[in-house]
Amino acid sequence: MSSVLFSMNNKPDNIVQMRRAILRDLTSIDTGFSTTPVSSIHASTLTRMYQLYDRLFFNGYLSRTYERIDVTMSSRLLKSAGKFIHHPHGPYVRYAEIRMSSDFLFRLKQGPFELNGLTASTAQEAFLIVFEHELCHAAENALYGSTGHSERFLSLAHGLFGHTKTTHDLPTRSSETAEKTGIVVGSRVVFPYEGRSLSGIVSYLGKTARVMVPDPRGTYYLKNNFRQRYLKYQVPLSLLRLAQ
């Protein structure tokens, strides 16, 4: 790897200093991003964030290797705080996208937050650490042609940003729902539907819940019960109650 022109063994103090420099820059140019909780973030701020990280941590390697990397916000990312997507075909042979969850960012209030083995004191710092994780996916993919959460990835994330884990405890919409109601994936619930009460099993929690209701007319099955047929319902979280 002698051709790689960025450090994979950054000192902890240098990592902190560069992360703080990026944070100061972004909060100085974007008022919405500097508030607590974060109220908004401009597309130009996301572009600036990528450019700063590429320059300070990667010495321009990512912009030299990829024809384009877009950083976007997504309200549909409910279970992950960020996602790296590689598009090897199309007009850009080496085009990638990093999607950051607005659902996470805008619900973060007061730290500290634990993520990727680090402690972030603010929502903005947590946002940067999530972004660093996705940048590691971009770098690993560029270096080796694939990326995952292997020992190789963790070694790269640790050398670049001091990360020691690939998990976080940031509040998801699902975790907040579980905390308030006790409802989690797998819970048996009841909900009103067209003047009657239906009972089923929660198979997904997001902005709404997916509830599988036993019905002989159904076309769905659960993995642990192929004899029972189910109908699928999308139910607002406010209508769900735990079954007695």
C-alpha positions as CSV (number, residue, x, y, z in Angstrom):
1,M,0.0,0.0,0.0
2,S,2.9,2.3,-0.6
3,S,0.9,4.2,-3.2
4,V,-1.7,5.3,-0.7
5,L,-1.1,8.9,0.1
6,F,-3.0,9.3,3.4
7,S,-2.2,8.3,7.0
8,M,-3.8,5.2,8.4
9,N,-2.2,5.7,11.8
10,N,-3.3,9.1,13.0
11,K,-2.5,10.1,16.6
12,P,-5.5,10.6,18.9
13,D,-4.7,14.2,19.6
14,N,-4.4,15.0,15.9
15,I,-7.8,13.3,15.2
16,V,-9.5,15.4,17.9
17,Q,-7.9,18.6,16.7
18,M,-8.9,18.0,13.0
19,R,-12.5,17.0,14.0
20,R,-12.8,20.1,16.1
21,A,-11.5,22.3,13.3
22,I,-14.1,20.8,10.9
23,L,-16.9,21.3,13.5
24,R,-15.9,24.9,14.0
25,D,-15.9,25.5,10.3
26,L,-19.3,24.0,9.7
27,T,-21.1,25.6,12.6
28,S,-19.7,29.0,11.6
29,I,-21.2,28.8,8.1
30,D,-24.6,27.2,8.9
31,T,-26.8,28.7,11.6
32,G,-29.3,25.8,11.5
33,F,-26.5,23.3,12.1
34,S,-25.2,25.2,15.1
35,T,-28.4,25.1,17.1
36,T,-29.4,22.6,19.8
37,P,-31.2,20.5,18.7
38,V,-30.0,20.9,15.1
39,S,-32.9,22.6,13.2
40,S,-31.5,22.3,9.6
41,I,-28.5,21.6,7.5
42,H,-27.7,23.0,4.1
43,A,-26.6,20.9,1.1
44,S,-23.6,23.2,0.8
45,T,-22.6,22.3,4.4
46,L,-22.7,18.6,3.6
47,T,-20.4,19.3,0.6
48,R,-18.1,21.4,2.7
49,M,-17.9,18.6,5.3
50,Y,-16.9,16.0,2.7
51,Q,-14.3,18.4,1.2
52,L,-12.7,19.1,4.6
53,Y,-12.5,15.5,5.6
54,D,-11.1,14.5,2.3
55,R,-8.4,17.2,2.6
56,L,-7.5,16.8,6.2
57,F,-7.7,13.1,6.7
58,F,-7.3,11.6,3.2
59,N,-5.1,14.2,1.5
60,G,-7.5,14.3,-1.4
61,Y,-7.5,10.6,-2.0
62,L,-11.3,10.2,-2.2
63,S,-11.8,13.0,-4.7
64,R,-8.9,11.6,-6.8
65,T,-10.3,8.0,-6.7
66,Y,-14.0,8.6,-7.1
67,E,-15.4,10.6,-10.0
68,R,-18.1,11.8,-7.6
69,I,-19.3,11.3,-4.0
70,D,-22.6,13.0,-3.1
71,V,-23.5,13.6,0.6
72,T,-27.3,13.8,1.1
73,M,-29.8,13.8,4.0
74,S,-32.5,11.2,4.1
75,S,-35.6,11.1,6.3
76,R,-36.1,7.5,5.3
77,L,-33.1,6.2,7.2
78,L,-34.7,5.2,10.5
79,K,-32.6,2.3,11.8
80,S,-29.1,3.5,10.6
81,A,-27.6,6.9,11.1
82,G,-25.7,6.8,7.8
83,K,-25.3,4.6,4.7
84,F,-22.6,4.3,2.0
85,I,-23.9,3.4,-1.4
86,H,-21.5,2.6,-4.3
87,H,-22.8,3.0,-7.9
88,P,-20.2,1.4,-10.2
89,H,-22.3,1.7,-13.4
90,G,-24.0,4.6,-15.2
91,P,-22.5,7.9,-16.3
92,Y,-20.0,7.9,-13.4
93,V,-18.0,4.7,-13.3
94,R,-16.9,5.4,-9.8
95,Y,-19.8,7.3,-8.3
96,A,-20.9,6.9,-4.6
97,E,-23.3,8.4,-2.2
98,I,-23.3,8.9,1.5
99,R,-26.8,9.2,2.9
100,M,-27.0,10.7,6.4
101,S,-30.2,10.3,8.5
102,S,-32.1,13.5,9.2
103,D,-34.3,11.5,11.4
104,F,-31.4,10.8,13.7
105,L,-29.8,14.3,13.5
106,F,-32.9,16.3,14.3
107,R,-33.9,14.2,17.3
108,L,-30.5,14.4,19.0
109,K,-30.8,16.8,21.9
110,Q,-28.3,16.7,24.8
111,G,-25.2,14.5,24.9
112,P,-23.1,12.7,25.7
113,F,-23.7,10.1,22.9
114,E,-21.8,6.8,22.6
115,L,-21.0,5.8,19.1
116,N,-18.3,3.8,17.3
117,G,-16.4,3.5,20.6
118,L,-16.2,7.3,21.1
119,T,-18.1,9.8,23.2
120,A,-19.6,12.8,21.5
121,S,-20.7,15.7,23.7
122,T,-23.0,17.3,21.1
123,A,-25.3,16.3,18.3
124,Q,-23.0,17.9,15.8
125,E,-20.0,16.0,16.9
126,A,-22.0,12.8,16.8
127,F,-23.0,13.6,13.3
128,L,-19.4,14.0,12.3
129,I,-18.5,10.6,13.8
130,V,-21.3,8.9,12.0
131,F,-20.0,10.5,8.8
132,E,-16.5,9.3,9.5
133,H,-17.8,5.7,9.7
134,E,-19.3,6.1,6.2
135,L,-16.1,7.7,4.9
136,C,-14.3,4.5,6.0
137,H,-16.6,2.5,3.9
138,A,-15.8,4.7,0.9
139,A,-12.1,4.4,1.6
140,E,-12.2,0.6,2.1
141,N,-14.2,0.2,-1.1
142,A,-11.8,2.3,-3.1
143,L,-8.8,0.5,-1.7
144,Y,-10.0,-3.1,-1.9
145,G,-13.1,-3.1,-4.1
146,S,-15.6,-4.0,-1.3
147,T,-16.5,-2.9,2.1
148,G,-18.2,-4.3,5.2
149,H,-17.7,-4.4,9.0
150,S,-14.7,-6.8,9.0
151,E,-11.5,-6.6,11.0
152,R,-10.0,-4.8,8.0
153,F,-12.7,-2.1,8.2
154,L,-12.3,-1.7,12.0
155,S,-8.5,-1.4,11.6
156,L,-9.0,1.3,9.0
157,A,-11.6,3.2,11.1
158,H,-9.3,3.0,14.1
159,G,-6.3,4.2,12.3
160,L,-8.1,7.1,10.6
161,F,-10.5,8.3,13.3
162,G,-9.8,6.4,16.5
163,H,-13.0,4.4,16.2
164,T,-13.0,1.1,18.2
165,K,-16.5,-0.2,17.4
166,T,-19.0,-0.1,14.6
167,T,-22.1,0.4,16.7
168,H,-23.9,3.3,18.4
169,D,-26.6,3.9,21.0
170,L,-28.2,7.0,19.2
171,P,-31.9,7.2,19.8
172,T,-33.8,5.7,16.9
173,R,-37.5,6.1,16.2
174,S,-37.9,2.4,17.1
175,S,-36.0,2.7,20.3
176,E,-38.0,5.7,21.5
177,T,-41.2,4.0,20.7
178,A,-40.1,0.9,22.7
179,E,-39.1,3.1,25.6
180,K,-42.4,4.9,25.7
181,T,-44.8,2.1,25.0
182,G,-42.9,-1.2,25.5
183,I,-43.6,-2.1,21.8
184,V,-40.8,-3.6,19.9
185,V,-40.4,-5.8,16.8
186,G,-42.1,-9.1,17.7
187,S,-44.6,-7.6,20.1
188,R,-48.2,-8.7,20.0
189,V,-50.4,-5.6,19.5
190,V,-53.9,-4.5,18.9
191,F,-55.1,-1.5,16.9
192,P,-58.5,-0.2,15.6
193,Y,-59.3,-0.7,12.0
194,E,-62.6,0.2,10.3
195,G,-64.7,0.1,13.4
196,R,-63.2,-3.2,14.8
197,S,-60.1,-4.2,16.7
198,L,-57.4,-6.2,15.0
199,S,-54.5,-8.1,16.7
200,G,-51.2,-9.0,15.2
201,I,-47.4,-9.1,15.5
202,V,-45.1,-6.1,14.8
203,S,-42.6,-7.0,12.1
204,Y,-41.1,-3.5,11.6
205,L,-41.0,-0.2,13.5
206,G,-40.3,3.1,11.8
207,K,-42.4,6.2,11.2
208,T,-45.2,3.7,11.2
209,A,-45.4,0.1,12.3
210,R,-45.9,-3.0,10.1
211,V,-48.2,-5.4,11.8
212,M,-48.9,-8.9,10.5
213,V,-52.4,-10.0,11.3
214,P,-53.4,-13.7,11.0
215,D,-56.0,-14.1,8.2
216,P,-56.7,-17.2,6.0
217,R,-56.9,-14.8,3.0
218,G,-53.4,-13.5,3.6
219,T,-50.5,-13.9,1.2
220,Y,-47.7,-13.4,3.8
221,Y,-45.9,-15.8,6.1
222,L,-43.6,-15.4,9.1
223,K,-40.3,-17.2,9.1
224,N,-41.1,-19.2,12.2
225,N,-44.6,-20.1,11.1
226,F,-45.3,-21.2,7.5
227,R,-48.7,-22.7,8.3
228,Q,-50.3,-19.4,9.3
229,R,-51.2,-16.8,6.7
230,Y,-51.1,-13.1,7.4
231,L,-52.3,-9.8,6.1
232,K,-50.0,-6.8,6.4
233,Y,-51.1,-3.5,7.8
234,Q,-49.2,-0.2,8.1
235,V,-50.3,1.3,11.4
236,P,-49.6,4.8,12.9
237,L,-47.6,4.3,16.1
238,S,-50.1,6.2,18.2
239,L,-52.8,3.6,17.5
240,L,-50.8,0.6,18.7
241,R,-51.4,-1.0,22.1
242,L,-49.8,-4.0,23.6
243,A,-52.0,-7.1,23.6
244,Q,-53.0,-8.4,27.0
